[in-house]
């Protein structure tokens, strides 16, 4: 997706929180969570926790991780890697660009390292 999808503005997502972009908008197999870390950065991960059917956008975002609101599994925002049990399966990251105050999502594109 060369141009991406404008999904939000930076002021719409408070630090430490997230929003869900429906899969009907993104064309992906799962909804996508747009997450605003406490350092001011924004990240995109598949929204459903890999351990239980919970929305990561409803979890707690802090210090480079999102914590699932149900069983406290943690996922690295940059890589999608599990960093706290009970989840054992990583989640999928998607590329984001912040252009001024607009957040653009590139579904199924891996973020740069």
Order of alpha helices (4+ residues) and beta strands (2+ residues): beta-beta-alpha-beta-beta-beta-beta-beta-beta-beta-beta
